[in-house]
Amino acid sequence: MDTKTARDIVVAAFDKKNYCYYHTSEHKPKSFIDGMAWAGVCCGAALKVKDKELADFCAGFLANLLLVGKDARNYAQSQPDSDWIPSTTMPGFWYLKKAQSFAGPAGLQFAIDNGAKLETPFKDVKKTAKWMCAGGWLFGLSVKFLSSLRQHINSMFTAYLILGKKPSSTMLWMCEENPYFSYVAGKKCAVAYPPTRRFANGQEKTSKKVVQFQKAEPSAWVFRRDPFNEYCDAGSGQLMPYDYTPIAQVVGDYLQKTL
């Protein structure tokens, strides 16, 4: 899909009254825990290209997420399930509580660094990023052979992003078929994005080479994929009943536009 279509879908994924963000086309509150990370990076990207409307929606979501309760990962005006607790700071709202890891505070920091009028409670996020990037050279070599490390690839590139530094030379192979990582490395990258809807019984198979981005498993943030995994139908051909909100494509397209 083109950038404008993806952007309009993302804008429509925000509740216009309370800024709740819905990561699927069902527009229902779910136990989605990565909103701070993805909305934060999207807010910063939107500010870079002067898309004020989208930036304001992202910032509104982030502001409420910080206000609704300590360690909030998502919030809503109803209780989706028993894991959600009532807010005392935003009466009438419920939130999902879980301590943030690195990606959420880093996304929030990227938004702030690009002009979002928000305050972060995560004072050590750039210090953590510096420690992570200090091991970038070894990480880039190791992740090729240790699949368990691949879940951290997105966090490593986001650490370089908020420091404004280029990734280690040993990490550059991960920029192949990835517009977000390529932006961090200062490289142009134009690829087709995966579909926004998964197969109900989809499977992944491992390749010895970096798989085309278009063949990655659809998700709420496709940049976080294992670069050696190819997603395919398991045989039924049945699709899930919803699409993922294409926030990743908007981020990738907007950031690439600034290069």
C-alpha positions in Angstrom: 0.0 0.0 0.0 1.1 3.6 -0.6 2.3 5.8 2.3 -0.9 8.0 2.4 -3.2 5.0 2.6 -1.1 3.5 5.4 -0.9 6.9 7.2 -4.7 7.3 7.1 -5.2 3.9 8.5 -2.9 4.7 11.4 -4.6 8.0 12.1 -8.0 6.1 12.1 -6.5 3.7 14.7 -6.5 6.4 17.4 -9.6 7.2 19.3 -10.3 10.8 18.7 -11.6 11.5 22.3 -9.1 9.7 24.5 -6.2 8.9 22.1 -6.4 5.1 22.7 -4.4 3.3 20.0 -5.6 0.1 18.4 -3.0 -2.0 16.8 -5.5 -4.1 14.8 -8.4 -3.2 12.4 -10.9 -4.4 15.0 -10.4 -1.2 17.0 -10.9 -3.0 20.3 -8.8 -2.6 23.5 -6.5 -5.6 23.7 -3.5 -6.7 25.8 -1.1 -4.9 23.4 2.0 -4.0 25.4 4.3 -2.2 22.9 2.3 1.0 22.3 4.8 3.3 23.9 7.6 1.9 21.7 5.8 2.1 18.4 3.8 5.2 18.9 6.9 6.9 20.3 9.0 6.2 17.2 6.0 7.1 15.0 5.6 10.4 16.8 9.2 11.3 16.2 9.0 10.3 12.6 5.8 12.3 12.0 7.5 15.3 13.6 10.4 15.0 11.3 8.2 15.2 8.2 5.9 17.8 9.8 2.8 15.5 9.9 1.3 17.4 12.9 -2.0 15.5 13.0 -0.4 12.1 13.3 2.3 13.4 15.7 -0.5 14.9 18.0 -2.4 11.6 18.1 0.8 9.7 19.0 1.7 12.2 21.7 -1.8 12.1 23.1 -1.6 8.4 23.5 1.8 8.6 25.1 0.7 11.4 27.5 -2.3 9.3 28.7 -0.2 6.2 29.0 2.2 8.0 31.3 -0.7 9.5 33.3 -3.0 6.5 33.7 -0.9 4.5 36.0 2.7 3.4 36.9 4.1 0.9 34.4 1.0 1.2 32.1 1.4 -0.6 28.8 -2.1 0.1 27.4 -5.3 1.8 28.6 -9.0 1.8 27.8 -12.4 2.9 29.0 -13.4 -0.7 29.6 -11.8 -3.7 31.2 -10.8 -6.1 28.4 -9.9 -8.9 30.8 -9.0 -9.5 34.4 -5.4 -8.4 34.1 -6.4 -4.8 33.7 -6.7 -2.6 36.8 -8.7 0.6 37.4 -6.8 3.9 37.2 -6.8 6.2 40.2 -5.3 9.1 38.2 -7.7 8.8 35.2 -11.0 7.8 36.8 -13.1 5.7 34.4 -10.1 4.2 32.7 -8.4 0.8 33.0 -4.8 -0.1 32.2 -2.6 -3.1 31.7 0.4 -3.0 34.1 3.8 -4.3 33.2 7.2 -2.7 33.7 8.7 -1.2 30.5 11.8 -2.8 29.0 14.0 -0.7 26.7 12.0 -0.2 23.6 9.2 1.7 25.2 11.3 4.4 27.0 13.5 4.6 23.8 10.5 5.3 21.6 9.3 7.9 24.0 12.7 9.5 24.0 12.8 9.6 20.2 9.5 11.5 20.3 10.8 14.0 22.9 14.1 14.5 21.0 12.2 15.5 17.9 10.0 18.0 19.6 7.1 16.2 21.4 6.1 18.1 24.4 6.3 15.2 26.8 8.3 14.4 29.9 10.0 11.0 30.4 10.2 9.3 33.8 13.0 7.1 32.3 16.1 9.1 33.0 18.6 6.4 32.2 17.4 5.3 28.8 20.3 7.0 26.9 22.8 5.6 29.4 21.4 2.1 28.8 21.6 2.8 25.0 25.3 3.6 25.3 26.0 0.4 27.1 24.1 -1.6 24.5 25.9 0.1 21.6 29.2 -0.6 23.2 28.6 -4.2 22.4 27.3 -3.6 18.9 30.4 -5.0 17.1 30.1 -8.3 18.9 26.3 -8.4 18.7 26.5 -8.0 14.9 28.7 -11.0 14.6 26.9 -13.2 17.1 23.4 -12.7 16.0 24.0 -14.5 12.7 24.6 -17.7 14.6 22.6 -17.3 17.8 18.9 -17.1 17.0 18.1 -16.3 20.6 19.7 -12.9 20.2 17.5 -11.9 17.2 14.7 -10.8 19.5 17.0 -7.9 20.5 17.8 -6.7 17.0 15.1 -4.0 17.0 16.2 -2.7 20.5 19.8 -2.5 19.4 19.0 -0.4 16.3 16.7 1.8 18.4 19.5 2.4 20.9 21.6 3.7 18.0 18.6 5.7 16.8 18.2 7.7 20.1 21.9 8.3 20.3 22.0 9.6 16.8 24.9 7.2 16.0 25.5 4.8 13.1 25.4 1.1 14.0 28.6 -1.0 14.1 29.9 -2.2 10.7 29.1 -5.8 11.8 25.4 -4.9 12.1 25.0 -3.5 8.6 23.9 -6.8 7.1 20.7 -6.5 9.2 19.8 -3.3 7.3 19.2 -5.4 4.2 15.5 -5.5 3.5 14.7 -3.3 6.5 13.8 0.4 5.9 13.9 1.3 9.7 17.3 -0.2 10.3 18.6 1.3 7.0 17.5 4.7 8.2 19.5 4.3 11.4 22.5 3.4 9.3 21.9 6.4 6.9 21.1 4.2 4.0 18.2 4.4 1.5 16.0 1.3 1.4 12.9 0.8 -0.7 11.2 -2.6 -0.3 7.7 -4.0 -0.5 6.1 -4.5 3.0 4.5 -7.8 4.1 0.7 -8.1 4.1 -1.0 -6.7 7.1 -3.0 -9.9 7.8 -1.6 -13.2 9.0 -2.6 -16.7 8.0 -4.6 -18.4 10.8 -2.2 -21.4 10.6 0.8 -19.7 9.2 4.3 -21.1 9.8 7.9 -19.9 9.5 10.7 -21.7 7.9 14.4 -20.8 8.3 16.6 -19.7 5.5 20.4 -19.4 5.3 20.1 -15.9 3.7 18.2 -12.8 4.7 14.6 -13.3 3.6 12.8 -10.7 1.6 11.0 -8.2 3.8 7.8 -8.9 1.9 7.9 -12.5 3.1 8.2 -11.6 6.8 5.4 -12.6 9.2 2.9 -9.8 9.5 2.9 -8.2 13.0 2.3 -5.0 14.9 5.9 -4.0 14.2 7.4 -6.0 11.4 10.9 -4.5 11.7 11.3 -6.8 14.8 11.3 -9.9 12.6 14.0 -12.6 12.5 15.7 -11.8 9.2 16.2 -15.4 8.4 12.6 -16.5 8.8 10.2 -16.7 5.9 6.4 -16.8 6.7 4.1 -19.0 4.7 0.6 -20.6 4.7 0.5 -23.9 6.5 -2.0 -25.3 4.0 -5.5 -24.0 4.9 -5.2 -20.6 3.3 -7.4 -19.2 6.0 -6.6 -15.6 7.1 -7.0 -14.0 10.6 -10.1 -11.8 10.9 -8.1 -8.6 11.3 -5.3 -6.6 9.8 -2.4 -5.1 11.8 -2.3 -1.3 11.8 0.5 -0.4 9.4 2.3 1.9 11.8 5.6 0.3 10.9 5.3 1.2 7.2 4.5 4.8 8.1 7.6 5.0 10.3 9.8 3.4 7.6 8.4 5.6 4.8 8.6 8.8 6.8 12.1 8.2 8.1 13.4 7.1 4.7 11.9 10.3 3.3 14.2 12.4 5.5 17.4 10.8 4.0 
